């Protein structure tokens, strides 16, 4: 191509995926909005390292940014009952960093660039993009049931021997209970359900069965209190968890 015709081409989808990747890093505590470089890249961070921090000086914003307390972020729908789910936290990130006034417009632009809403992107595409970015040596690991009815993202560098049990007790069991209660509520008025509600009920019943099957896999792994050694690399450590993790390839 003639040099006179050369120009920078912006790929909105690639840029927004990079932004999301950075935002997840901030949520996990790997990065901080108030300084450059790596922040938390080790298990058992101190209370000081996990403390919310102000963006006032950097971004003229008096709100605090909160680091995830356990390095576990659900890739679940916003109505799943988890306030730290990725889609909800990404929305908060956009509001905090770019301002509340244009929040709706910024989210609309972000989702338009992705070609889908944030919930769908995190549930279906984020991990594949993350693996590609890190050449199949991901630093965030996906604990996922067979078809993704239950999914949480875990920061490898913050994992401890008790991380899997925390996934089970803090996320999987409460989600199973939540699904069970929603199914019971719908079944209580089964004759009055709309077609949409009936389809939702069928899906929830399938998701519940999938989550229970995943619990049967996860529970014995949790009981092993598996420790990882970062010096061994991703592949060797990843293999220790077997079927409870999404496949690397």
TAJOWO-V971867 format. One record per run of one state. SS is the DSSP state (a for helix, b for strand, c for the rest). FROM is the first residue (numbers start at 1). TO is the last residue. If there is no record, write none. Layout:
SS:FROM:TO ; SS:FROM:TO
//
This chain:
c:1:2 ; a:3:5 ; c:6:11 ; a:12:28 ; c:29:31 ; b:32:32 ; c:33:34 ; b:35:35 ; c:36:46 ; a:47:50 ; c:51:52 ; b:53:55 ; a:56:59 ; c:60:60 ; b:61:65 ; c:66:71 ; b:72:74 ; c:75:77 ; a:78:80 ; c:81:85 ; a:86:98 ; c:99:102 ; a:103:114 ; c:115:117 ; a:118:124 ; c:125:125 ; a:126:133 ; c:134:139 ; b:140:144 ; c:145:150 ; b:151:155 ; a:156:158 ; c:159:162 ; a:163:188 ; c:189:189 ; a:190:192 ; c:193:194 ; a:195:223 ; c:224:229 ; a:230:239 ; c:240:241 ; a:242:244 ; b:245:245 ; c:246:249
//
